[in-house]
Amino acid sequence: MPHRLLSPDEMAAADRFAVERGPYDGPGLMENAGRAVFREILTRFPGMERFDVVCGPGNNGGDGYVVARLLAEAGLDVLVWREQPPREGSDGAGAASRWQGETQPLAAFAPRPGSLVVDALFGAGLSKPLEGPAAAAVEACRQAGTPVLAIDLPSGISGGSGMVLGGAFAAAVTVTFFRRKPGHLLLPGRSHCGELVVADIGIPEAALSEIAPVTFENVPALWHHLLPRPAVDTHKYARGHAAVFSGGPSSTGAARLAAQAAARAGAGAVTVLSSPEALPVNAAHLTAIMVAKVEGVSDVERFVTTRKVRAAVLGPGFGVGETARAYVLALLAGHGEELAGLVLDADGITAFRETPEELFAAAHASGTALVLTPHEGEFARLFPDLAGDETLSKLERALRAAERAHAVVVLKGADTVVAAPDGRAAINANATPWLATAGSGDVLAGIIAGLLAQGMPAWEAACAAVWIHADAGSRFGPGLIADDLPGLLRAALRDLWI
């Protein structure tokens, strides 16, 4: 499962597992890593003849010494730069002892004209900001515009959070080993990695069973087996009924976008629930989507129960206030035993800004799965302490929020994180900047609801929806507006089903 992500600690555990089980010991794995990087250099930089290898004091530096030795053995011009040697008796020290070429102090580092810099300073395990000669080396490369190949992760990027610690190399290519780390996918780390290569260095796949990681890259292999597929005898209500709550007469468009997306995602029936004032506006714009009047909690409860609604969306254009809170709490209270999931977006989230614990308690007691889809600003309204904690990564914030809220949390952005209360998380990496347009999030909420209505589990439905939403946006490109997205879902889903 190449989409499993390993934290730096989990990667260290995988290394230990490999050494204990063999066939490679620590120096053997380091030699394999160096050779993997060496092969990528020859493949991707075939005309380069001059190399500056900057080596740190740990295993990342040990990989660098192997690379430097192999480049020199190939007859190429290589200089090693270091601040201090590896710890005596370590695998890195053994690799350094086999380097017979020239070594210069890192404090004097200046990339030579026409060279490739091989960054073997710290890799994914860095836990404090770069400083001194290491920080100066980063700045020297930036100013010179020298190409950089990073080993494991560009030094200065946290492997767990993707955060820049002080400063960081901007690599053209990054070669990592066995599995990606969260820092390869989370921003801003992802933008520093350049092209990412995952090399096999002999760590057995069985290490994953031992470690049992629960963080993933969001790719179809994670949820494709659960993607709803209609059977030959399927009828519309077997495919699920989704309901979308509309705002007032001047705020109906967002709900219609969500409803169209739910229908395109496969829900067999979709109804827009409107106040009497908004009903004519929605009816005038909808054909395949049904409309129904609701004027209070009793209407909502009756409709959800009698029409066997499986999933609902509340928030897009709805308005903030007591009505939103009352509808949400009624839905979570179990009126309509078949309601599998409730998606809260936009105003549905903001409505609980003053009373988030009321929402979380209702979700905890409910048999209905709650899915929250906040952007960063909306996230801060429900989780101000998590949003304000700069020591937490986006991944950690989403996971803590999901546990607290008893909900699946889709923390949106170019590196959307989908977190479940049970500790699972997926980081999305196929987003396109064309999705940064008004109404895009409404479509995402609708896709999630459409998949929930068909019986897909909440976390997998959210992961699938995020990936499909991004894929659809990429198919259009420049000029995309949210109105385009529901129609693009047809091709995105067709390619998944083929």
One Martini backbone bead per residue (centre of mass of N, CA, C, O) as a GRO file, in nm:
protein
  498
    1MET     BB    1   0.078   0.049   0.031
    2PRO     BB    2   0.188   0.350  -0.092
    3HIS     BB    3  -0.024   0.551   0.072
    4ARG     BB    4   0.133   0.525   0.313
    5LEU     BB    5   0.226   0.714   0.598
    6LEU     BB    6   0.528   0.823   0.768
    7SER     BB    7   0.658   0.907   1.032
    8PRO     BB    8   0.960   0.954   1.162
    9ASP     BB    9   0.917   0.735   1.381
   10GLU     BB   10   0.808   0.514   1.189
   11MET     BB   11   1.061   0.505   1.011
   12ALA     BB   12   1.251   0.415   1.235
   13ALA     BB   13   1.097   0.149   1.283
   14ALA     BB   14   1.145   0.034   0.999
   15ASP     BB   15   1.450   0.022   1.020
   16ARG     BB   16   1.463  -0.167   1.263
   17PHE     BB   17   1.308  -0.399   1.139
   18ALA     BB   18   1.507  -0.449   0.907
   19VAL     BB   19   1.757  -0.512   1.079
   20GLU     BB   20   1.630  -0.751   1.241
   21ARG     BB   21   1.537  -0.922   0.967
   22GLY     BB   22   1.650  -0.845   0.716
   23PRO     BB   23   1.938  -0.868   0.516
   24TYR     BB   24   1.996  -0.581   0.632
   25ASP     BB   25   2.187  -0.361   0.767
   26GLY     BB   26   2.256  -0.046   0.833
   27PRO     BB   27   2.483  -0.011   0.617
   28GLY     BB   28   2.319  -0.145   0.390
   29LEU     BB   29   2.088   0.064   0.378
   30MET     BB   30   2.273   0.307   0.324
   31GLU     BB   31   2.386   0.202   0.059
   32ASN     BB   32   2.113   0.181  -0.086
   33ALA     BB   33   2.039   0.477  -0.063
   34GLY     BB   34   2.282   0.596  -0.213
   35ARG     BB   35   2.231   0.439  -0.479
   36ALA     BB   36   1.954   0.557  -0.539
   37VAL     BB   37   2.052   0.847  -0.567
   38PHE     BB   38   2.265   0.802  -0.782
   39ARG     BB   39   2.068   0.707  -1.002
   40GLU     BB   40   1.901   0.970  -1.013
   41ILE     BB   41   2.128   1.155  -1.098
   42LEU     BB   42   2.198   1.016  -1.369
   43THR     BB   43   1.904   1.048  -1.484
   44ARG     BB   44   1.843   1.376  -1.415
   45PHE     BB   45   2.179   1.460  -1.438
   46PRO     BB   46   2.371   1.376  -1.699
   47GLY     BB   47   2.558   1.658  -1.735
   48MET     BB   48   2.676   1.647  -1.461
   49GLU     BB   49   3.015   1.715  -1.296
   50ARG     BB   50   2.928   1.883  -1.033
   51PHE     BB   51   2.955   1.835  -0.665
   52ASP     BB   52   2.769   1.932  -0.366
   53VAL     BB   53   2.798   1.778  -0.046
   54VAL     BB   54   2.582   1.803   0.228
   55CYS     BB   55   2.665   1.699   0.565
   56GLY     BB   56   2.552   1.550   0.834
   57PRO     BB   57   2.564   1.372   1.157
   58GLY     BB   58   2.377   1.158   1.043
   59ASN     BB   59   2.215   0.943   0.833
   60ASN     BB   60   2.184   1.150   0.610
   61GLY     BB   61   2.488   1.197   0.587
   62GLY     BB   62   2.561   0.905   0.522
   63ASP     BB   63   2.423   0.904   0.247
   64GLY     BB   64   2.605   1.129   0.132
   65TYR     BB   65   2.874   0.974   0.140
   66VAL     BB   66   2.789   0.759  -0.060
   67VAL     BB   67   2.734   0.946  -0.296
   68ALA     BB   68   3.012   1.074  -0.314
   69ARG     BB   69   3.169   0.814  -0.370
   70LEU     BB   70   3.018   0.727  -0.631
   71LEU     BB   71   3.080   0.980  -0.795
   72ALA     BB   72   3.389   0.958  -0.780
   73GLU     BB   73   3.406   0.668  -0.907
   74ALA     BB   74   3.279   0.806  -1.182
   75GLY     BB   75   3.467   1.078  -1.225
   76LEU     BB   76   3.366   1.309  -1.045
   77ASP     BB   77   3.315   1.626  -0.908
   78VAL     BB   78   3.375   1.629  -0.548
   79LEU     BB   79   3.226   1.786  -0.256
   80VAL     BB   80   3.248   1.804   0.094
   81TRP     BB   81   3.019   1.932   0.347
   82ARG     BB   82   3.084   2.016   0.701
   83GLU     BB   83   3.051   2.066   1.053
   84GLN     BB   84   3.035   1.758   1.148
   85PRO     BB   85   3.088   1.457   1.239
   86PRO     BB   86   2.997   1.165   1.298
   87ARG     BB   87   2.929   0.951   1.523
   88GLU     BB   88   3.100   0.736   1.684
   89GLY     BB   89   2.999   0.413   1.555
   90SER     BB   90   2.826   0.487   1.333
   91ASP     BB   91   2.701   0.453   1.022
   92GLY     BB   92   2.800   0.731   0.930
   93ALA     BB   93   3.098   0.688   1.004
   94GLY     BB   94   3.144   0.457   0.807
   95ALA     BB   95   3.081   0.619   0.549
   96ALA     BB   96   3.294   0.845   0.597
   97SER     BB   97   3.551   0.654   0.593
   98ARG     BB   98   3.499   0.596   0.267
   99TRP     BB   99   3.575   0.888   0.226
  100GLN     BB  100   3.855   1.029   0.015
  101GLY     BB  101   3.788   1.311  -0.024
  102GLU     BB  102   3.705   1.630  -0.014
  103THR     BB  103   3.678   1.847   0.283
  104GLN     BB  104   3.459   2.105   0.397
  105PRO     BB  105   3.346   2.364   0.562
  106LEU     BB  106   3.027   2.481   0.601
  107ALA     BB  107   3.102   2.782   0.665
  108ALA     BB  108   3.232   2.794   0.350
  109PHE     BB  109   2.989   2.769   0.180
  110ALA     BB  110   2.976   2.746  -0.188
  111PRO     BB  111   2.835   2.713  -0.471
  112ARG     BB  112   2.932   2.595  -0.756
  113PRO     BB  113   2.950   2.646  -1.066
  114GLY     BB  114   2.752   2.397  -1.212
  115SER     BB  115   2.621   2.261  -0.971
  116LEU     BB  116   2.511   2.002  -0.755
  117VAL     BB  117   2.315   1.988  -0.473
  118VAL     BB  118   2.346   1.769  -0.194
  119ASP     BB  119   2.104   1.709   0.052
  120ALA     BB  120   2.252   1.574   0.376
  121LEU     BB  121   2.174   1.689   0.661
  122PHE     BB  122   1.856   1.587   0.792
  123GLY     BB  123   1.578   1.559   0.692
  124ALA     BB  124   1.285   1.437   0.857
  125GLY     BB  125   1.411   1.465   1.173
  126LEU     BB  126   1.366   1.751   1.219
  127SER     BB  127   1.313   1.971   1.534
  128LYS     BB  128   1.471   2.235   1.445
  129PRO     BB  129   1.593   2.510   1.349
  130LEU     BB  130   1.783   2.643   1.136
  131GLU     BB  131   2.137   2.720   1.173
  132GLY     BB  132   2.392   2.878   1.076
  133PRO     BB  133   2.549   2.709   0.830
  134ALA     BB  134   2.286   2.579   0.731
  135ALA     BB  135   2.129   2.841   0.673
  136ALA     BB  136   2.346   2.958   0.484
  137ALA     BB  137   2.326   2.736   0.267
  138VAL     BB  138   2.040   2.792   0.181
  139GLU     BB  139   2.090   3.090   0.094
  140ALA     BB  140   2.311   3.036  -0.115
  141CYS     BB  141   2.131   2.870  -0.306
  142ARG     BB  142   1.915   3.079  -0.356
  143GLN     BB  143   2.096   3.304  -0.476
  144ALA     BB  144   2.230   3.109  -0.704
  145GLY     BB  145   2.026   2.886  -0.823
  146THR     BB  146   2.087   2.605  -0.727
  147PRO     BB  147   2.053   2.289  -0.768
  148VAL     BB  148   1.853   2.043  -0.577
  149LEU     BB  149   1.912   1.738  -0.400
  150ALA     BB  150   1.715   1.554  -0.182
  151ILE     BB  151   1.740   1.365   0.114
  152ASP     BB  152   1.412   1.266   0.189
  153LEU     BB  153   1.430   1.590   0.282
  154PRO     BB  154   1.435   1.904   0.297
  155SER     BB  155   1.616   2.093   0.473
  156GLY     BB  156   1.377   2.245   0.712
  157ILE     BB  157   1.169   2.014   0.701
  158SER     BB  158   0.906   1.867   0.841
  159GLY     BB  159   0.799   1.539   0.837
  160GLY     BB  160   0.523   1.582   1.003
  161SER     BB  161   0.421   1.898   0.899
  162GLY     BB  162   0.578   2.082   0.666
  163MET     BB  163   0.737   2.278   0.809
  164VAL     BB  164   0.933   2.560   0.839
  165LEU     BB  165   1.263   2.559   0.993
  166GLY     BB  166   1.355   2.877   0.931
  167GLY     BB  167   1.472   2.705   0.675
  168ALA     BB  168   1.483   2.586   0.319
  169PHE     BB  169   1.518   2.384   0.079
  170ALA     BB  170   1.481   2.393  -0.283
  171ALA     BB  171   1.391   2.128  -0.466
  172ALA     BB  172   1.391   1.944  -0.762
  173VAL     BB  173   1.467   1.677  -0.595
  174THR     BB  174   1.328   1.396  -0.408
  175VAL     BB  175   1.468   1.127  -0.208
  176THR     BB  176   1.299   0.861  -0.079
  177PHE     BB  177   1.201   0.594   0.162
  178PHE     BB  178   0.946   0.350   0.113
  179ARG     BB  179   0.794   0.623   0.235
  180ARG     BB  180   0.613   0.871   0.288
  181LYS     BB  181   0.561   1.182   0.436
  182PRO     BB  182   0.371   1.434   0.544
  183GLY     BB  183   0.584   1.660   0.453
  184HIS     BB  184   0.546   1.595   0.140
  185LEU     BB  185   0.225   1.710   0.139
  186LEU     BB  186   0.246   1.935   0.318
  187LEU     BB  187   0.220   2.261   0.372
  188PRO     BB  188   0.518   2.380   0.236
  189GLY     BB  189   0.679   2.119   0.177
  190ARG     BB  190   0.586   2.033  -0.108
  191SER     BB  191   0.716   2.294  -0.253
  192HIS     BB  192   1.025   2.184  -0.175
  193CYS     BB  193   1.053   1.893  -0.332
  194GLY     BB  194   0.949   1.856  -0.598
  195GLU     BB  195   1.039   1.579  -0.722
  196LEU     BB  196   0.913   1.262  -0.613
  197VAL     BB  197   1.105   0.984  -0.484
  198VAL     BB  198   1.048   0.633  -0.424
  199ALA     BB  199   1.269   0.412  -0.269
  200ASP     BB  200   1.411   0.094  -0.273
  201ILE     BB  201   1.613  -0.049   0.018
  202GLY     BB  202   1.490  -0.328   0.173
  203ILE     BB  203   1.228  -0.282   0.313
  204PRO     BB  204   0.988  -0.457   0.439
  205GLU     BB  205   0.644  -0.476   0.419
  206ALA     BB  206   0.602  -0.592   0.712
  207ALA     BB  207   0.644  -0.323   0.866
  208LEU     BB  208   0.348  -0.220   0.840
  209SER     BB  209   0.218  -0.426   1.032
  210GLU     BB  210   0.380  -0.338   1.281
  211ILE     BB  211   0.300  -0.024   1.272
  212ALA     BB  212   0.020   0.071   1.168
  213PRO     BB  213  -0.062   0.301   0.989
  214VAL     BB  214  -0.313   0.605   0.975
  215THR     BB  215  -0.171   0.753   0.733
  216PHE     BB  216  -0.262   0.909   0.414
  217GLU     BB  217  -0.289   0.914   0.089
  218ASN     BB  218  -0.528   1.050  -0.127
  219VAL     BB  219  -0.643   0.769  -0.294
  220PRO     BB  220  -0.834   0.537  -0.452
  221ALA     BB  221  -0.715   0.283  -0.298
  222LEU     BB  222  -0.856   0.367  -0.021
  223TRP     BB  223  -1.192   0.369  -0.156
  224HIS     BB  224  -1.282   0.212  -0.417
  225HIS     BB  225  -1.422  -0.047  -0.285
  226LEU     BB  226  -1.668   0.167  -0.171
  227LEU     BB  227  -1.777   0.254  -0.425
  228PRO     BB  228  -2.062   0.308  -0.563
  229ARG     BB  229  -2.263   0.046  -0.736
  230PRO     BB  230  -2.499  -0.019  -0.945
  231ALA     BB  231  -2.731  -0.241  -0.990
  232VAL     BB  232  -2.946  -0.385  -1.214
  233ASP     BB  233  -3.195  -0.353  -0.976
  234THR     BB  234  -3.186  -0.059  -0.933
  235HIS     BB  235  -3.330   0.207  -0.752
  236LYS     BB  236  -3.355   0.524  -0.646
  237TYR     BB  237  -3.385   0.453  -0.331
  238ALA     BB  238  -3.138   0.258  -0.322
  239ARG     BB  239  -2.943   0.524  -0.378
  240GLY     BB  240  -3.067   0.743  -0.222
  241HIS     BB  241  -3.154   1.022  -0.008
  242ALA     BB  242  -3.104   1.371  -0.052
  243ALA     BB  243  -3.064   1.669   0.151
  244VAL     BB  244  -3.099   2.032   0.097
  245PHE     BB  245  -3.050   2.334   0.246
  246SER     BB  246  -3.195   2.643   0.209
  247GLY     BB  247  -3.199   2.955   0.168
  248GLY     BB  248  -3.303   3.234   0.090
  249PRO     BB  249  -3.406   3.398  -0.196
  250SER     BB  250  -3.089   3.527  -0.214
  251SER     BB  251  -2.960   3.211  -0.111
  252THR     BB  252  -2.983   2.941  -0.329
  253GLY     BB  253  -2.732   2.849  -0.502
  254ALA     BB  254  -2.565   2.670  -0.308
  255ALA     BB  255  -2.774   2.442  -0.276
  256ARG     BB  256  -2.790   2.366  -0.576
  257LEU     BB  257  -2.501   2.277  -0.606
  258ALA     BB  258  -2.514   2.051  -0.395
  259ALA     BB  259  -2.747   1.894  -0.526
  260GLN     BB  260  -2.617   1.835  -0.799
  261ALA     BB  261  -2.375   1.681  -0.679
  262ALA     BB  262  -2.535   1.454  -0.542
  263ALA     BB  263  -2.655   1.346  -0.803
  264ARG     BB  264  -2.386   1.298  -0.959
  265ALA     BB  265  -2.277   1.099  -0.725
  266GLY     BB  266  -2.569   0.898  -0.710
  267ALA     BB  267  -2.814   0.992  -0.600
  268GLY     BB  268  -3.146   0.902  -0.656
  269ALA     BB  269  -3.239   1.144  -0.459
  270VAL     BB  270  -3.315   1.504  -0.455
  271THR     BB  271  -3.372   1.763  -0.202
  272VAL     BB  272  -3.489   2.088  -0.160
  273LEU     BB  273  -3.507   2.273   0.135
  274SER     BB  274  -3.762   2.525   0.185
  275SER     BB  275  -3.878   2.805   0.222
  276PRO     BB  276  -4.149   2.966   0.109
  277GLU     BB  277  -3.981   3.202  -0.024
  278ALA     BB  278  -3.771   2.998  -0.186
  279LEU     BB  279  -3.933   2.795  -0.356
  280PRO     BB  280  -3.973   2.941  -0.637
  281VAL     BB  281  -3.674   2.972  -0.705
  282ASN     BB  282  -3.595   2.672  -0.705
  283ALA     BB  283  -3.817   2.567  -0.901
  284ALA     BB  284  -3.711   2.744  -1.149
  285HIS     BB  285  -3.406   2.583  -1.149
  286LEU     BB  286  -3.538   2.291  -1.129
  287THR     BB  287  -3.572   1.938  -1.216
  288ALA     BB  288  -3.437   1.670  -1.097
  289ILE     BB  289  -3.476   1.842  -0.854
  290MET     BB  290  -3.635   1.862  -0.569
  291VAL     BB  291  -3.899   2.023  -0.374
  292ALA     BB  292  -3.947   2.154  -0.030
  293LYS     BB  293  -4.132   2.248   0.249
  294VAL     BB  294  -3.995   2.434   0.534
  295GLU     BB  295  -4.078   2.584   0.879
  296GLY     BB  296  -3.952   2.356   1.075
  297VAL     BB  297  -3.871   2.099   1.271
  298SER     BB  298  -4.122   1.924   1.210
  299ASP     BB  299  -4.079   1.920   0.904
  300VAL     BB  300  -3.804   1.790   0.904
  301GLU     BB  301  -3.874   1.530   1.054
  302ARG     BB  302  -4.095   1.436   0.860
  303PHE     BB  303  -3.931   1.423   0.597
  304VAL     BB  304  -3.700   1.235   0.684
  305THR     BB  305  -3.889   1.001   0.760
  306THR     BB  306  -4.090   0.965   0.510
  307ARG     BB  307  -3.838   0.999   0.283
  308LYS     BB  308  -3.575   0.855   0.361
  309VAL     BB  309  -3.324   1.005   0.454
  310ARG     BB  310  -2.960   0.959   0.432
  311ALA     BB  311  -2.873   1.263   0.356
  312ALA     BB  312  -2.728   1.586   0.460
  313VAL     BB  313  -2.726   1.948   0.394
  314LEU     BB  314  -2.583   2.220   0.594
  315GLY     BB  315  -2.508   2.587   0.498
  316PRO     BB  316  -2.532   2.673   0.210
  317GLY     BB  317  -2.674   2.985   0.235
  318PHE     BB  318  -2.856   2.968   0.506
  319GLY     BB  319  -2.753   3.087   0.767
  320VAL     BB  320  -2.726   3.241   1.088
  321GLY     BB  321  -2.871   3.059   1.368
  322GLU     BB  322  -3.129   2.904   1.529
  323THR     BB  323  -3.230   2.735   1.292
  324ALA     BB  324  -2.971   2.582   1.231
  325ARG     BB  325  -2.939   2.452   1.510
  326ALA     BB  326  -3.211   2.307   1.525
  327TYR     BB  327  -3.179   2.127   1.277
  328VAL     BB  328  -2.923   1.981   1.358
  329LEU     BB  329  -3.018   1.863   1.632
  330ALA     BB  330  -3.251   1.703   1.510
  331LEU     BB  331  -3.088   1.522   1.319
  332LEU     BB  332  -2.900   1.403   1.554
  333ALA     BB  333  -3.147   1.285   1.736
  334GLY     BB  334  -3.297   1.063   1.523
  335HIS     BB  335  -3.480   1.173   1.301
  336GLY     BB  336  -3.456   0.928   1.121
  337GLU     BB  337  -3.301   0.629   1.114
  338GLU     BB  338  -3.166   0.655   0.810
  339LEU     BB  339  -2.968   0.870   0.887
  340ALA     BB  340  -2.626   0.861   0.812
  341GLY     BB  341  -2.567   1.176   0.722
  342LEU     BB  342  -2.406   1.498   0.807
  343VAL     BB  343  -2.338   1.805   0.640
  344LEU     BB  344  -2.121   2.069   0.743
  345ASP     BB  345  -2.127   2.403   0.619
  346ALA     BB  346  -2.044   2.701   0.680
  347ASP     BB  347  -2.315   2.811   0.842
  348GLY     BB  348  -2.335   2.541   1.000
  349ILE     BB  349  -2.076   2.608   1.160
  350THR     BB  350  -2.110   2.908   1.255
  351ALA     BB  351  -2.369   2.862   1.435
  352PHE     BB  352  -2.152   2.722   1.664
  353ARG     BB  353  -1.949   2.934   1.777
  354GLU     BB  354  -2.076   2.966   2.080
  355THR     BB  355  -2.165   2.624   2.079
  356PRO     BB  356  -1.976   2.365   2.019
  357GLU     BB  357  -2.047   2.154   2.246
  358GLU     BB  358  -2.333   2.099   2.150
  359LEU     BB  359  -2.251   1.961   1.887
  360PHE     BB  360  -2.059   1.743   2.001
  361ALA     BB  361  -2.266   1.602   2.184
  362ALA     BB  362  -2.464   1.525   1.961
  363ALA     BB  363  -2.265   1.353   1.798
  364HIS     BB  364  -2.196   1.147   2.024
  365ALA     BB  365  -2.515   1.054   2.055
  366SER     BB  366  -2.524   0.977   1.762
  367GLY     BB  367  -2.609   0.772   1.466
  368THR     BB  368  -2.503   1.013   1.302
  369ALA     BB  369  -2.289   1.120   1.080
  370LEU     BB  370  -2.041   1.372   1.103
  371VAL     BB  371  -1.955   1.637   0.865
  372LEU     BB  372  -1.686   1.861   0.842
  373THR     BB  373  -1.613   2.163   0.609
  374PRO     BB  374  -1.361   2.351   0.673
  375HIS     BB  375  -1.201   2.622   0.669
  376GLU     BB  376  -0.985   2.798   0.849
  377GLY     BB  377  -1.194   3.005   0.957
  378GLU     BB  378  -1.410   2.797   1.049
  379PHE     BB  379  -1.232   2.635   1.235
  380ALA     BB  380  -1.180   2.873   1.441
  381ARG     BB  381  -1.481   2.884   1.544
  382LEU     BB  382  -1.468   2.584   1.682
  383PHE     BB  383  -1.118   2.584   1.716
  384PRO     BB  384  -0.934   2.820   1.851
  385ASP     BB  385  -0.700   2.668   1.994
  386LEU     BB  386  -0.597   2.506   1.750
  387ALA     BB  387  -0.560   2.743   1.548
  388GLY     BB  388  -0.351   2.900   1.762
  389ASP     BB  389  -0.148   2.652   1.741
  390GLU     BB  390   0.176   2.660   1.607
  391THR     BB  391   0.270   2.354   1.688
  392LEU     BB  392   0.056   2.260   1.492
  393SER     BB  393  -0.045   2.078   1.251
  394LYS     BB  394  -0.282   2.018   1.028
  395LEU     BB  395  -0.310   1.723   1.106
  396GLU     BB  396  -0.338   1.762   1.415
  397ARG     BB  397  -0.583   1.949   1.411
  398ALA     BB  398  -0.780   1.757   1.270
  399LEU     BB  399  -0.761   1.521   1.472
  400ARG     BB  400  -0.848   1.673   1.728
  401ALA     BB  401  -1.118   1.768   1.617
  402ALA     BB  402  -1.246   1.491   1.557
  403GLU     BB  403  -1.237   1.389   1.848
  404ARG     BB  404  -1.401   1.619   1.978
  405ALA     BB  405  -1.657   1.613   1.763
  406HIS     BB  406  -1.732   1.335   1.651
  407ALA     BB  407  -1.593   1.379   1.354
  408VAL     BB  408  -1.555   1.445   1.034
  409VAL     BB  409  -1.269   1.627   0.907
  410VAL     BB  410  -1.253   1.885   0.650
  411LEU     BB  411  -0.954   2.044   0.592
  412LYS     BB  412  -0.917   2.287   0.384
  413GLY     BB  413  -0.717   2.298   0.078
  414ALA     BB  414  -0.433   2.220  -0.096
  415ASP     BB  415  -0.404   2.018   0.183
  416THR     BB  416  -0.626   1.835   0.251
  417VAL     BB  417  -0.777   1.710   0.553
  418VAL     BB  418  -0.892   1.381   0.657
  419ALA     BB  419  -1.057   1.322   0.966
  420ALA     BB  420  -1.097   1.085   1.225
  421PRO     BB  421  -1.187   0.983   1.542
  422ASP     BB  422  -0.990   0.709   1.515
  423GLY     BB  423  -0.711   0.850   1.361
  424ARG     BB  424  -0.760   0.884   1.079
  425ALA     BB  425  -0.578   0.999   0.777
  426ALA     BB  426  -0.588   1.230   0.490
  427ILE     BB  427  -0.387   1.353   0.219
  428ASN     BB  428  -0.417   1.584  -0.026
  429ALA     BB  429  -0.261   1.612  -0.386
  430ASN     BB  430  -0.485   1.695  -0.644
  431ALA     BB  431  -0.505   1.983  -0.642
  432THR     BB  432  -0.644   2.292  -0.775
  433PRO     BB  433  -0.649   2.637  -0.812
  434TRP     BB  434  -0.935   2.647  -0.964
  435LEU     BB  435  -1.103   2.591  -0.687
  436ALA     BB  436  -1.067   2.903  -0.610
  437THR     BB  437  -1.407   2.933  -0.583
  438ALA     BB  438  -1.714   3.016  -0.562
  439GLY     BB  439  -1.885   2.710  -0.455
  440SER     BB  440  -1.692   2.468  -0.432
  441GLY     BB  441  -1.773   2.369  -0.141
  442ASP     BB  442  -2.065   2.296  -0.207
  443VAL     BB  443  -1.998   2.064  -0.395
  444LEU     BB  444  -1.846   1.892  -0.193
  445ALA     BB  445  -2.081   1.849   0.004
  446GLY     BB  446  -2.258   1.702  -0.208
  447ILE     BB  447  -2.078   1.461  -0.264
  448ILE     BB  448  -2.075   1.345   0.014
  449ALA     BB  449  -2.383   1.303   0.034
  450GLY     BB  450  -2.412   1.116  -0.214
  451LEU     BB  451  -2.235   0.887  -0.084
  452LEU     BB  452  -2.389   0.850   0.181
  453ALA     BB  453  -2.667   0.774   0.053
  454GLN     BB  454  -2.519   0.494  -0.064
  455GLY     BB  455  -2.337   0.384   0.203
  456MET     BB  456  -2.087   0.532   0.259
  457PRO     BB  457  -1.853   0.586   0.460
  458ALA     BB  458  -1.759   0.880   0.590
  459TRP     BB  459  -1.453   0.891   0.547
  460GLU     BB  460  -1.448   0.774   0.260
  461ALA     BB  461  -1.643   0.980   0.137
  462ALA     BB  462  -1.465   1.227   0.190
  463CYS     BB  463  -1.215   1.134   0.039
  464ALA     BB  464  -1.349   1.089  -0.236
  465ALA     BB  465  -1.464   1.374  -0.275
  466VAL     BB  466  -1.201   1.531  -0.272
  467TRP     BB  467  -1.072   1.389  -0.516
  468ILE     BB  468  -1.300   1.428  -0.726
  469HIS     BB  469  -1.315   1.736  -0.710
  470ALA     BB  470  -1.023   1.782  -0.809
  471ASP     BB  471  -1.040   1.626  -1.073
  472ALA     BB  472  -1.263   1.796  -1.200
  473GLY     BB  473  -1.109   2.068  -1.195
  474SER     BB  474  -0.870   1.971  -1.378
  475ARG     BB  475  -1.045   1.924  -1.642
  476PHE     BB  476  -1.088   2.235  -1.695
  477GLY     BB  477  -0.944   2.482  -1.559
  478PRO     BB  478  -0.945   2.763  -1.681
  479GLY     BB  479  -1.247   2.932  -1.581
  480LEU     BB  480  -1.354   2.810  -1.338
  481ILE     BB  481  -1.671   2.731  -1.203
  482ALA     BB  482  -1.898   2.591  -0.997
  483ASP     BB  483  -2.109   2.524  -1.223
  484ASP     BB  484  -1.914   2.310  -1.367
  485LEU     BB  485  -1.868   2.068  -1.165
  486PRO     BB  486  -2.108   1.868  -1.179
  487GLY     BB  487  -2.054   1.788  -1.484
  488LEU     BB  488  -1.755   1.672  -1.426
  489LEU     BB  489  -1.826   1.410  -1.262
  490ARG     BB  490  -1.880   1.208  -1.482
  491ALA     BB  491  -1.582   1.159  -1.574
  492ALA     BB  492  -1.457   1.097  -1.298
  493LEU     BB  493  -1.638   0.846  -1.239
  494ARG     BB  494  -1.598   0.680  -1.491
  495ASP     BB  495  -1.289   0.631  -1.448
  496LEU     BB  496  -1.334   0.472  -1.178
  497TRP     BB  497  -1.530   0.238  -1.304
  498ILE     BB  498  -1.347   0.113  -1.541
   0.00000   0.00000   0.00000
